[in-house]
Amino acid sequence: MKKASLLFVILGTVSSLRGQAQNAAAPTRVGIIHIQNAIMATRDGQKAAGDLNAKIEPKRKELESRQNAIAALQQELNKGSNTMAEEKRLQMTREIDQKTKSLTRASEDAQAELEQDQNRILNELGQRVMVVIEKYARENGYSLILDVSSQQTPVLYAANGTDLTKDIVELYDKNAPPPAPATAKPVVPLPSAAKPPALPPATKKQPGTVK
């Protein structure tokens, strides 16, 4: 009976030691990463940004040209509002309003397309970066890595040395095939549409004034 009791004690001790060993071996390090910065800092991210800039540059120039044309009409209307015939003034005002509404729609469509392309790039490259993050976490004993670029993970404090963004970028580029050369430029936002101009005050008619 005593031998059986002793055996149970030994087995319990071994089981306890195994549990302690497993707990000791479990990764406990915590790190943070700015995932969007990491994605766009990789060579693939820089190339994608360059390609996207080249794609939207013609549209940006078109919108800027239309915006400048509206500004020129507005300036002409402001300068001639005191001497311009009422019919001409109203005609120019309607033209400016129509052009402004058209520019607003075109800008919104272009912005939506730009955001769609940006999200596609982030999703595609993000999946590849996640593979690198998982590999890095396993090999370096990290149990948790938080994305500080997301408002859903508010990090109130992070000690120096916990930001892994640079390490992940370097590891990604080290294992990724070199892409074709591209100029690394941030994606430039499209010009915003001009606001509809205010209607200039109507001029008082003088005797003998022709409409």
PyMOL commands that set and color helices and strands:
alter all, ss='L'
color gray80, all
select helices_A, chain A and resi 2-25+35-41+43-80+86-140+165-175
alter helices_A, ss='H'
color red, helices_A
select strands_A, chain A and resi 29-33+142-147
alter strands_A, ss='S'
color yellow, strands_A
deselect
rebuild
show_as cartoon
